[in-house]
Amino acid sequence: MTILRFTALFLVIHATSVSTAYAYGGGGNSSSSCAEPQFYEENPPKNSKLSSLNEISVVASDNTDTASLELEVNGKRLQPELSQRRSGEWLIKQRLPEAITQPGKVRVTLTAKSKDGCSAFHPFYLEIAP
């Protein structure tokens, strides 16, 4: 009789652990089919210390929907110049209407969607120092 009780107890424990694993997502494979646009090659580089800032450039991945691209410098929205490289990546260039010379942090933000519709937000800072 003890073997029967042991077997029953084992089956109850096993059944409970299997259902718990599936309840926490352990039973399926999920993958995201949406790739966010990527931003890199910031110029000037992130966290640079500069005496003034006249121009910014960044590269965006080839899956960037350029119609959704937004560039802001210190909260001011700008209309950058876009050119596509042979690789399909996008060079984003912005000559500032006025050079920034006042000491302090400059916040640059880029937002865009991929061609799949995934959003990306890319902030970085520069520092103007005398």
MARBALO-155636 format. One record per atom (N, C-alpha, C): residue in three letters; atom name; residue number from 1; x, y, z. Coordinates in steps of 0.1 Angstrom, whole numbers, plus 2048, in hexadecimal, padded with zeros to 3 digits. Layout:
BEGIN
 type atom seq  px  py  pz
  ala   CA NUM   X   Y   Z
...
END
This chain:
BEGIN
 type atom seq  px  py  pz
  met    N   1 808 7F4 800
  met   CA   1 800 800 800
  met    C   1 809 80D 800
  thr    N   2 814 80C 807
  thr   CA   2 81D 818 807
  thr    C   2 822 81C 7F9
  ile    N   3 825 812 7F1
  ile   CA   3 82A 814 7E4
  ile    C   3 81F 81B 7DC
  leu    N   4 812 817 7DD
  leu   CA   4 807 81E 7D7
  leu    C   4 806 82C 7DB
  arg    N   5 807 82F 7E8
  arg   CA   5 807 83D 7ED
  arg    C   5 812 845 7E7
  phe    N   6 81E 83F 7E7
  phe   CA   6 82A 846 7E2
  phe    C   6 828 84A 7D3
  thr    N   7 823 840 7CB
  thr   CA   7 820 842 7BD
  thr    C   7 816 84D 7BB
  ala    N   8 80B 84D 7C3
  ala   CA   8 801 857 7C2
  ala    C   8 806 865 7C5
  leu    N   9 80E 866 7D0
  leu   CA   9 814 872 7D4
  leu    C   9 81E 878 7C9
  phe    N  10 826 86F 7C3
  phe   CA  10 82F 873 7B9
  phe    C  10 827 879 7AD
  leu    N  11 81C 872 7A9
  leu   CA  11 814 877 79D
  leu    C  11 80E 884 7A0
  val    N  12 809 887 7AC
  val   CA  12 803 894 7B0
  val    C  12 80E 89F 7AF
  ile    N  13 81A 89C 7B5
  ile   CA  13 824 8A6 7B5
  ile    C  13 829 8A9 7A6
  his    N  14 82A 89E 79F
  his   CA  14 82E 8A0 791
  his    C  14 824 8A8 789
  ala    N  15 817 8A5 78A
  ala   CA  15 80D 8AC 783
  ala    C  15 80C 8BB 787
  thr    N  16 80E 8BE 794
  thr   CA  16 80E 8CB 799
  thr    C  16 81A 8D3 793
  ser    N  17 826 8CD 793
  ser   CA  17 832 8D5 78E
  ser    C  17 831 8D7 77F
  val    N  18 82B 8CE 777
  val   CA  18 82A 8D0 769
  val    C  18 820 8DB 766
  ser    N  19 815 8DC 76D
  ser   CA  19 80B 8E6 76A
  ser    C  19 811 8F4 76F
  thr    N  20 818 8F4 77A
  thr   CA  20 81F 901 77E
  thr    C  20 829 906 774
  ala    N  21 830 8FD 76E
  ala   CA  21 83A 901 764
  ala    C  21 833 907 758
  tyr    N  22 829 902 754
  tyr   CA  22 822 908 748
  tyr    C  22 81B 915 74C
  ala    N  23 816 916 758
  ala   CA  23 810 922 75D
  ala    C  23 81A 92E 75D
  tyr    N  24 826 92B 75F
  tyr   CA  24 830 936 75F
  tyr    C  24 838 937 752
  gly    N  25 832 932 747
  gly   CA  25 838 934 73A
  gly    C  25 843 92A 737
  gly    N  26 845 920 73E
  gly   CA  26 850 916 73C
  gly    C  26 84D 90C 731
  gly    N  27 841 90C 72C
  gly   CA  27 83E 902 722
  gly    C  27 83D 906 714
  gly    N  28 840 912 711
  gly   CA  28 83F 916 703
  gly    C  28 84B 91E 6FE
  asn    N  29 84D 91E 6F1
  asn   CA  29 857 926 6EB
  asn    C  29 851 933 6E5
  ser    N  30 856 93E 6EA
  ser   CA  30 851 94B 6E4
  ser    C  30 85D 953 6DF
  ser    N  31 85B 959 6D4
  ser   CA  31 866 962 6CF
  ser    C  31 85F 96E 6C9
  ser    N  32 866 979 6CA
  ser   CA  32 861 986 6C4
  ser    C  32 865 986 6B5
  ser    N  33 85B 98A 6AD
  ser   CA  33 85D 98A 69F
  ser    C  33 860 999 69B
  cys    N  34 861 9A2 6A4
  cys   CA  34 862 9B0 6A1
  cys    C  34 870 9B5 6A6
  ala    N  35 877 9BB 69D
  ala   CA  35 885 9C0 6A0
  ala    C  35 884 9CF 6A1
  glu    N  36 889 9D4 6AC
  glu   CA  36 889 9E3 6AE
  glu    C  36 894 9E9 6A5
  pro    N  37 893 9F5 6A0
  pro   CA  37 89E 9FC 69A
  pro    C  37 8A9 9FE 6A4
  gln    N  38 8B5 9FE 69F
  gln   CA  38 8C1 A00 6A7
  gln    C  38 8C8 A0D 6A3
  phe    N  39 8CD A14 6AD
  phe   CA  39 8D5 A21 6AA
  phe    C  39 8E3 A1F 6B0
  tyr    N  40 8ED A24 6A8
  tyr   CA  40 8FB A22 6AC
  tyr    C  40 903 A2C 6A5
  glu    N  41 910 A2C 6A7
  glu   CA  41 91A A35 6A1
  glu    C  41 916 A44 6A3
  glu    N  42 913 A47 6B0
  glu   CA  42 910 A55 6B3
  glu    C  42 91C A5E 6B1
  asn    N  43 91A A69 6AB
  asn   CA  43 925 A72 6A9
  asn    C  43 920 A81 6AC
  pro    N  44 925 A87 6B6
  pro   CA  44 92F A83 6BF
  pro    C  44 92B A77 6C8
  pro    N  45 934 A6F 6CC
  pro   CA  45 931 A63 6D4
  pro    C  45 929 A66 6E1
  lys    N  46 921 A5D 6E6
  lys   CA  46 91A A5E 6F2
  lys    C  46 923 A63 6FD
  asn    N  47 91E A6C 706
  asn   CA  47 925 A71 712
  asn    C  47 932 A79 70F
  ser    N  48 933 A7E 702
  ser   CA  48 93F A86 6FF
  ser    C  48 93E A93 706
  lys    N  49 94A A99 709
  lys   CA  49 94B AA7 70E
  lys    C  49 950 AAF 702
  leu    N  50 948 ABA 700
  leu   CA  50 94B AC2 6F4
  leu    C  50 94B AD1 6F8
  ser    N  51 951 ADA 6F1
  ser   CA  51 950 AE8 6F3
  ser    C  51 944 AEE 6ED
  ser    N  52 93F AE8 6E2
  ser   CA  52 933 AEC 6DB
  ser    C  52 92D AE0 6D3
  leu    N  53 921 AE1 6CF
  leu   CA  53 91B AD7 6C7
  leu    C  53 914 ADD 6BB
  asn    N  54 918 AD9 6AF
  asn   CA  54 913 ADF 6A3
  asn    C  54 90B AD5 69A
  glu    N  55 90F AC8 69B
  glu   CA  55 90A ABE 693
  glu    C  55 909 AB0 69A
  ile    N  56 8FF AA8 697
  ile   CA  56 8FE A9B 69D
  ile    C  56 8FB A91 691
  ser    N  57 901 A85 692
  ser   CA  57 8FE A7B 689
  ser    C  57 8FD A6E 690
  val    N  58 8F4 A65 68B
  val   CA  58 8F2 A58 691
  val    C  58 8EE A4F 685
  val    N  59 8F1 A42 687
  val   CA  59 8EE A38 67D
  val    C  59 8E2 A30 682
  ala    N  60 8D8 A2D 67A
  ala   CA  60 8CD A25 67D
  ala    C  60 8CD A18 675
  ser    N  61 8C8 A0D 67B
  ser   CA  61 8C8 A00 674
  ser    C  61 8BF A01 667
  asp    N  62 8C1 9F7 65F
  asp   CA  62 8BA 9F7 652
  asp    C  62 8AB 9F4 653
  asn    N  63 8A7 9EF 65F
  asn   CA  63 899 9EC 661
  asn    C  63 891 9F8 666
  thr    N  64 897 A04 667
  thr   CA  64 891 A10 66C
  thr    C  64 887 A15 662
  asp    N  65 87B A18 667
  asp   CA  65 871 A1F 65E
  asp    C  65 874 A2E 660
  thr    N  66 87A A34 656
  thr   CA  66 87F A42 657
  thr    C  66 873 A4C 658
  ala    N  67 867 A48 654
  ala   CA  67 85C A51 655
  ala    C  67 858 A53 664
  ser    N  68 85C A4A 66C
  ser   CA  68 858 A4B 67A
  ser    C  68 864 A51 683
  leu    N  69 86F A54 67D
  leu   CA  69 87B A58 684
  leu    C  69 879 A66 68A
  glu    N  70 87C A68 696
  glu   CA  70 87C A75 69D
  glu    C  70 889 A77 6A4
  leu    N  71 88E A83 6A2
  leu   CA  71 89B A87 6A9
  leu    C  71 898 A94 6B1
  glu    N  72 89C A94 6BE
  glu   CA  72 89B A9F 6C6
  glu    C  72 8A8 AA2 6CD
  val    N  73 8AB AAF 6CE
  val   CA  73 8B7 AB4 6D5
  val    C  73 8B2 ABD 6E0
  asn    N  74 8B4 ABA 6ED
  asn   CA  74 8AF AC1 6F8
  asn    C  74 8A0 AC4 6F7
  gly    N  75 899 ABA 6F2
  gly   CA  75 88A ABB 6F2
  gly    C  75 885 AC2 6E5
  lys    N  76 88E AC7 6DD
  lys   CA  76 88A ACE 6D0
  lys    C  76 88A AC5 6C5
  arg    N  77 87F AC3 6BF
  arg   CA  77 87E AB9 6B3
  arg    C  77 884 ABF 6A7
  leu    N  78 88C AB7 6A0
  leu   CA  78 894 ABC 694
  leu    C  78 891 AB3 689
  gln    N  79 893 AB7 67D
  gln   CA  79 891 AAF 670
  gln    C  79 89F AAC 66A
  pro    N  80 8A4 AA0 66E
  pro   CA  80 8B1 A9C 669
  pro    C  80 8B2 A99 65A
  glu    N  81 8BE A99 655
  glu   CA  81 8C0 A95 647
  glu    C  81 8C3 A86 648
  leu    N  82 8BD A7E 63F
  leu   CA  82 8BE A70 63F
  leu    C  82 8C5 A6B 632
  ser    N  83 8CE A62 632
  ser   CA  83 8D4 A5C 626
  ser    C  83 8D6 A4E 629
  gln    N  84 8D3 A46 61F
  gln   CA  84 8D4 A37 621
  gln    C  84 8E2 A33 61C
  arg    N  85 8E8 A2A 624
  arg   CA  85 8F5 A25 620
  arg    C  85 8F3 A18 617
  arg    N  86 8FE A14 611
  arg   CA  86 8FD A08 609
  arg    C  86 8F8 9FC 611
  ser    N  87 8FC 9FB 61E
  ser   CA  87 8F8 9F0 626
  ser    C  87 8E9 9F0 629
  gly    N  88 8E2 9FB 626
  gly   CA  88 8D4 9FD 62A
  gly    C  88 8D2 A05 636
  glu    N  89 8DC A07 63E
  glu   CA  89 8DB A0F 64A
  glu    C  89 8D9 A1D 646
  trp    N  90 8D4 A25 650
  trp   CA  90 8D0 A33 64E
  trp    C  90 8DA A3C 656
  leu    N  91 8E0 A46 64F
  leu   CA  91 8E8 A50 656
  leu    C  91 8DF A5C 659
  ile    N  92 8DE A5F 665
  ile   CA  92 8D5 A6A 66A
  ile    C  92 8DE A76 66D
  lys    N  93 8DD A81 667
  lys   CA  93 8E6 A8D 669
  lys    C  93 8DD A99 66C
  gln    N  94 8E2 AA0 676
  gln   CA  94 8DA AAD 67A
  gln    C  94 8E4 AB8 67D
  arg    N  95 8E4 AC2 675
  arg   CA  95 8EC ACE 678
  arg    C  95 8E2 AD7 680
  leu    N  96 8E7 ADB 68C
  leu   CA  96 8DE AE2 695
  leu    C  96 8DC AF0 690
  pro    N  97 8D0 AF6 692
  pro   CA  97 8CE B04 68D
  pro    C  97 8D7 B0E 694
  glu    N  98 8DB B0B 6A0
  glu   CA  98 8E4 B13 6A8
  glu    C  98 8ED B0A 6B0
  ala    N  99 8FA B0D 6B0
  ala   CA  99 903 B05 6B8
  ala    C  99 8FF B06 6C7
  ile    N 100 901 AFB 6CE
  ile   CA 100 8FE AFB 6DC
  ile    C 100 90C AFD 6E3
  thr    N 101 90D B08 6EA
  thr   CA 101 91A B0B 6F1
  thr    C 101 918 B0D 700
  gln    N 102 90C B0D 705
  gln   CA 102 90A B0F 713
  gln    C 102 90E B02 71B
  pro    N 103 916 B04 725
  pro   CA 103 91A AF8 72C
  pro    C 103 90E AF0 732
  gly    N 104 90F AE3 732
  gly   CA 104 905 ADA 738
  gly    C 104 903 ACE 72F
  lys    N 105 8F9 AC6 732
  lys   CA 105 8F6 ABA 72B
  lys    C 105 8ED ABD 71F
  val    N 106 8EF AB6 715
  val   CA 106 8E6 AB6 709
  val    C 106 8E0 AA8 707
  arg    N 107 8D3 AA8 706
  arg   CA 107 8CC A9B 705
  arg    C 107 8C8 A99 6F6
  val    N 108 8CC A8E 6F0
  val   CA 108 8C9 A8B 6E3
  val    C 108 8C0 A7E 6E3
  thr    N 109 8B4 A7F 6DD
  thr   CA 109 8AB A73 6DD
  thr    C 109 8A7 A70 6CF
  leu    N 110 8A7 A63 6CC
  leu   CA 110 8A2 A5E 6BF
  leu    C 110 897 A54 6C2
  thr    N 111 88C A55 6BB
  thr   CA 111 881 A4B 6BB
  thr    C 111 87E A47 6AD
  ala    N 112 87A A3B 6AC
  ala   CA 112 876 A36 69E
  ala    C 112 870 A28 6A0
  lys    N 113 869 A24 695
  lys   CA 113 863 A17 695
  lys    C 113 86B A0F 68A
  ser    N 114 86B A02 68C
  ser   CA 114 870 9F9 681
  ser    C 114 866 9F7 677
  lys    N 115 86A 9F1 66C
  lys   CA 115 860 9EE 661
  lys    C 115 856 9E5 666
  asp    N 116 859 9DD 671
  asp   CA 116 84F 9D4 677
  asp    C 116 846 9DA 680
  gly    N 117 849 9E7 684
  gly   CA 117 840 9EE 68D
  gly    C 117 845 9EF 69B
  cys    N 118 851 9EA 69E
  cys   CA 118 857 9EA 6AC
  cys    C 118 85D 9F8 6AE
  ser    N 119 85A 9FD 6BA
  ser   CA 119 860 A0B 6BE
  ser    C 119 86D A0A 6C5
  ala    N 120 875 A14 6C3
  ala   CA 120 882 A15 6C9
  ala    C 120 884 A23 6CE
  phe    N 121 88A A25 6DA
  phe   CA 121 88E A31 6E0
  phe    C 121 89C A31 6E3
  his    N 122 8A4 A3B 6DE
  his   CA 122 8B2 A3B 6E0
  his    C 122 8B7 A49 6E5
  pro    N 123 8B8 A4B 6F2
  pro   CA 123 8BD A57 6F7
  pro    C 123 8CC A57 6FA
  phe    N 124 8D3 A62 6F9
  phe   CA 124 8E1 A63 6FD
  phe    C 124 8E4 A71 700
  tyr    N 125 8EE A73 708
  tyr   CA 125 8F2 A80 70D
  tyr    C 125 900 A84 708
  leu    N 126 902 A91 707
  leu   CA 126 90E A97 704
  leu    C 126 910 AA2 70E
  glu    N 127 91C AA6 711
  glu   CA 127 91F AB1 71A
  glu    C 127 926 ABC 714
  ile    N 128 921 AC8 716
  ile   CA 128 928 AD4 711
  ile    C 128 930 ADA 71E
  ala    N 129 93D ADB 71C
  ala   CA 129 945 AE0 727
  ala    C 129 94E AEB 722
  pro    N 130 950 AF5 72A
  pro   CA 130 958 B00 726
  pro    C 130 967 AFC 723
END
